[in-house]
Amino acid sequence: MRNHRPILAVVAAAAIAALALTGCGPTLPAGPAGRVVDKDRDYKPATKTYWKYLTVRTPDGSEHEFRVSKSDYDSCMRGSSYPKCTEVR
C-alpha cells in the first residue's frame, strides 16, 4: 500500500493558496480628491464581473472618472468626499 501523505500535502497546499488568492483583486490607483458626483458600473461578460467607477469633481471644477474597488464603490455615496469616504470608520 502506498503512502498518500505527500499527495495530500500538495493538494492541501494548493487549496490554501487558492483560498488566499480568491479575495485578491487588482490594485487600483487612487483617483483625485474631490466630491463624488456620479457612480457607474460596467458588466464584463467575459469574466462575469462588474467594474465599478466613481466620478469626482475636484476643487478646480474638473471631473474625473476612475475605476474603484467594490468596497470603495459601496462606501462612497453621491455627494460624499473622496477619498475620505473610503476610510474605515
C-alpha positions in Angstrom: 0.0 0.0 0.0 1.4 3.4 -1.0 1.7 6.3 1.3 -0.6 9.2 0.1 0.6 11.8 2.5 2.8 13.7 0.1 0.0 13.9 -2.5 -2.5 15.1 0.2 0.0 17.7 1.4 0.4 19.1 -2.2 -3.4 19.2 -2.6 -3.9 20.9 0.7 -1.2 23.5 -0.1 -2.9 24.2 -3.5 -6.3 24.6 -1.8 -4.9 27.0 0.8 -3.1 29.1 -1.9 -6.3 29.2 -4.0 -8.3 30.4 -1.0 -5.7 33.0 -0.1 -5.8 34.5 -3.6 -9.6 34.4 -4.0 -10.1 37.8 -2.4 -7.2 39.4 -4.2 -8.3 41.8 -6.9 -6.3 44.2 -8.9 -4.7 47.0 -7.0 -6.3 50.1 -8.5 -4.7 53.6 -8.3 -6.5 56.1 -6.2 -8.4 58.9 -8.0 -8.1 62.6 -7.3 -9.6 64.1 -4.2 -12.9 65.7 -4.7 -16.7 65.4 -4.3 -18.4 62.2 -5.7 -20.8 63.4 -8.4 -21.6 60.1 -10.1 -21.3 56.3 -9.8 -21.3 53.8 -12.7 -20.6 50.1 -13.3 -19.9 48.1 -16.4 -20.6 44.4 -16.8 -17.8 42.4 -18.3 -19.4 39.2 -19.8 -16.0 37.5 -20.4 -15.3 37.4 -16.6 -18.9 37.8 -15.4 -17.9 40.7 -13.2 -18.8 44.3 -12.8 -16.1 47.1 -13.0 -17.1 50.0 -10.7 -16.4 53.6 -11.4 -16.7 56.9 -9.4 -16.7 60.4 -10.9 -15.4 63.1 -8.7 -15.4 66.9 -9.2 -12.1 68.3 -8.0 -11.8 71.8 -6.3 -10.8 73.4 -9.6 -14.2 72.2 -11.1 -12.9 69.4 -13.4 -14.5 66.0 -13.4 -12.5 62.7 -13.3 -13.9 59.2 -13.7 -11.8 56.3 -12.4 -12.2 52.6 -11.5 -12.5 51.7 -7.9 -12.9 48.5 -5.8 -16.3 47.2 -4.8 -15.8 48.3 -1.2 -14.9 51.9 -2.3 -17.9 51.9 -4.6 -20.2 50.8 -1.9 -18.7 53.2 0.7 -18.9 56.4 -1.4 -22.3 57.9 -2.0 -23.0 60.8 -4.3 -22.1 64.0 -2.5 -19.5 62.4 -0.3 -15.9 63.4 -0.2 -13.4 61.2 -1.9 -11.1 59.6 -0.6 -12.4 60.2 2.9 -15.5 58.1 2.1 -13.2 55.1 1.6 -11.6 55.2 5.1 -12.6 52.6 7.6 -14.7 54.0 10.4 
